[in-house]
Amino acid sequence: MRTSPHFDEFPFWKVVFSVALGVLLANAVMWGAAAIMARVALQQAAEDAASSPAPTWLTLRMS
């Protein structure tokens, strides 16, 4: 028993494909942003460590 005479004309595969493509695109954007943020954070941490080195356990023990 069909609810609508145009039930077969509705492109369900287009909806499923569009949703899957949107999810994959959002996932790629999220991972790209996370990679950029991690790279910036590591670069800034390296610059901070080079400009003012933190005391190590050896320097703390010697003082």
N, C-alpha and C positions, 0 to 999 in steps of 0.2 A: 504494500500500500504506500503510495507516494503522497508526500505532503504538498508538492508543487509540480505542475507540469514542466517547469523549467529546471527541475532539480539536476538533470544530467548536463545542463548547459553551464552550470557554475564551475569555474576552473579551480577546483580544489588544489590541484598540483601546482598552480601558479601561486596560490596563497602559501602553501607549504614551502615551496622553493624560495619565495620572497622572504619569509620569516627566517628560514635557515640561512639565507645569504646575509640578511641583516644581523643575525646573531654572530656569524663568522666575521663580518666586517667590524662589528662592535668589539669583538674579542681581539682582532688584530690591532685596532686603535688602542685598546686598553694595554696590550702587551707592548706596543710601541711607545706609548707614553711612560709606562713603567721602566722600560729600558733607558729612555732618555733621562728620566729623573734619577735612576740609579747611576748613570754615567756622570751626570752633573754632581751628584752627591759624592761620588768617589773622587772626582776631579777636585772638588772643593776640599775634601778631607786631605787629599795629597798636598794641596797647596798650603793648607793650614799646618800640616805636619812639617812641611819643608820650611815654612817661615818661622815657626816657633816649636822646636821639638819638645815633646812632652818628656818629663823625667822618667827614666827607666828604673827598674828595680836595682840596677847596679849603682846608678848615681844616687838613688835614695839611700842605699846601704852605705855608701862611702861618706855621705854627709853626716 
